[in-house]
Amino acid sequence: MKAITLPSYGGPDALALTELPEPKVAPGEVLVQVRAAGVNPVDWKLAAGGLDPIMVSHFPMIPGWDIAGVVGRNGLDSTEFAPGDEVIGYIRKDSAEHGGYAEQVAVPVRMLARKPRSYSWAQAAGLPLAGLTALQSADRVGAGPDDTVLVHAAAGGVGSLAVQLLVARGARVIGTASPANHEFLRELGAEPVAYGHGLAERVRALAPDGIDAALDFVGGESLDVSVELLGSARRLASIADHRAAALGGHYVWVRPDGIGLATLAALADEGRLTVFVERVLPLAEAAEAWRLNSEGHTRGKLVLAVSES
């Protein structure tokens, strides 16, 4: 099979298209024929050694934690899916070695759910990590009907999904974004507000009675403004700033969760959750995808087309 591999910690230039043997499939796993793989900042941060203090990496490493594909065969006791089933997965394992930038990957069934029928392969591959991050952040603060929720970086990959999830729950959403993305947020059902100096005052003008919860996908000043507006960090969740937990809120490190993925897939097929794909690149251009992703200028997801059959 073809796979993108990394011989040691490094940047995009270290990635190589390699021919590897078919993976072994352990009990509790299925072999997935990968159609598309999502590209996320954690992919190149992991490759640069950013997670080395907390996670073991084995080389050569195949990066990638977001996949969409077709079940090829089952492990000995894996009955949850059958060959031919179309699935999605956030496939972060206990150590980094066999990721999704490959034509085949063995995946524990607990990390998988059925692919949304209404999604293309590219959309499906862009959903798992970002969608679960949004879902688990919203769940951590108990965001629900009649809440007014402030979402930082609301036009980003995670933020745009969080907005849609919250709107589907009946929440009022105020989202920070650059003015160029304000109309996009309105289309998602959020009330846009410009980030930067004076943010707290602008949010108070929109919500004189205050906000009930905040989801921080930026960190730094955004966290401080959220605490100021909430009065406490109890209903604050951040994926970008560890201080959230120390202040009494929640720092969210997303976990693989097949049940959560099924929830997201159902919302997608109901027309209430859309993944916006900025660009699809071939697997061989993974290095270029990393460069684009690290620049931070894409509004939608970057996805690698891995195989067609």
Secondary structure, DSSP 8 states (H G I E B T S, - for coil): -EEEEBSSS--GGG-EEEE-------TTEEEEEEEEEEE-HHHHHHHTTTTTTT-EEEEEEE---EEEEEEEEE-TT--SS-TT-EEEEE---SEEEE-SSBSEEEEEGGGEEE--TTS-HHHHHHSHHHHHHHHHHHHHTT--TT-EEEETTTTSHHHHHHHHHHHHTT-EEEEEE-GGGHHHHHHHT-EEEE-STTHHHHHHHH-TT--SEEEESS-THHHHHHHHHHSSSTTEEESS-THHHHTTSEE------HHHHHHHHHHHHTTS----EEEEEEGGGHHHHHHHHHHT--SSEEEEE----
